Amino acid sequence: MTGSAGDRPLAGMVVIDLTNALAGPYATLLLAGLGARVVKVENPSRGGDPARNNSPYLSDGRLSVRRQAPEDMSVSMLVRGRNKESLTLDLRTDEGREVLADLVRSADILVENYSAGVTARLGIDHAWARQLNPRLVYTSISGFGAGGGPGTGKAMDTIIQALSGVMMTSGAPGEPPVRLGLPVADLLAPLYAVIGTVAAVLQAERTGVGQHVDVSMLGALTSLVACEPFDAFEQIGLPLRTGATVPRLAPFGTFEAKDGWFALCAPVDPLAHGLLRAIGREDLVEDPRFAGRDGRVAHADELHGLIAAWSADRSLAEVLSALDAAGAPAAEVRDPSSAVRDPLVLARGEVVRLTEATGPDVVELYGTGIPIVMSGSGTTLDRPAPQLGEHTRSVLRELCGYPEERIDALAEGGVV
């Protein structure tokens, strides 16, 4: 459902976006898709959000490793900047902080993802904002939380993956740590930040008082690692890392067909028995080794070996057809390019096409949508990412009430 901006859940809310890179901008992207007016504050002297300089760039409908023209847009910003307004503002100046103060007075939410302690040094932390606007929800996303963390205190996704334990949950015993290809820490923390922000907004509407929402990347990812009892597994002798299969849920894992890979998940009796029938081993349905769940776990290697031998000389289509007919859940392992073009996720707006023009030389790009479908509200990203500072004048006029002469003076002084 698309809907007009006015019927979206957060319509009328103003968000001041002090975020850069991925974790913070993804949070404000979600808020924008839910209908909030998001004003992205960017440093005019440093080229704005560093993501604006992430290769590749979209240049005249084609991808380029290097920027070909000033208006060329980084694909990173093309994805993360949608439905946002760009305001340039130098927060290192007294005048810049005065402008930010006026924005805060008119806002409902502020989101920042500076390293711990930076907002205090700049004089724009939660205590400062609360004095200006007691109703404001002030959301911080950082590597380790507002109190800071080990070493430099700076956090990148790979650092958080390492510290959270998640790198040692994939792969087989004895193999090197496995870094998840998706920047999972950078993407999980903003999900929790949005949940906390919306909850705090609801409370502020009841009480008239906002609060500080403090989310850490390490805490977000480690909390998910703790959802699985890996510690308990080790204590009873179950392997922590099991490679392509999960013996304690057998039959469960990824297997190879003649022309591709598939995933299989059939841990409970009806599904496992269907799997045995699909591979032509109905004789094993009543076998004590495979009839019940505990038996299958004890003989997981044998069971997974039977599946691998059966699928090895069959096409993926043949494998999936047989498993589907038997009621055993299975699916093709797809590459990202195929996955983002799935008609189902496109129809639901969970992935959207970023480039509308067509032609032999025009690249076809897809980006994240808002994966929340609501029966009575629109949830979509329908406006392109802005050029740096594109909305500076309109934001200062509309939210701060500044006359053109003051905006001119700020521009001449390099503040905006």
Secondary structure, DSSP 8 states (H G I E B T S, - for coil): ----GGGSTTTT-EEEEE--TTHHHHHHHHHHHTT-EEEEEE-TTTTSSGGGG-S-EEETTEEESS--STT-EEHHHHHHTTTEEEEE--TTSHHHHHHHHHHHHT-SEEEE---TTHHHHHT-SHHHHHHH-TT-EEEEEESS-TT--STTS---HHHHHHHHTGGGSSS-TTS-----SS-HHHHHHHHHHHHHHHHHHHHHHHHS---EEEEEHHHHHHHHHTTS-HHHHHHTT--S--TTB-GGGSSEEEEEETTEEEEEE--SHHHHHHHHHHTT-GGGTT-TTTSSHHHHHHTHHHHHHHHHHHHHTS-HHHHHHHHHHTT--EEE---HHHHTT-HHHHHTTSEEES----STTS---EEE------SSS-----S----TTTTHHHHHHHTT---HHHHHHHHHTT--
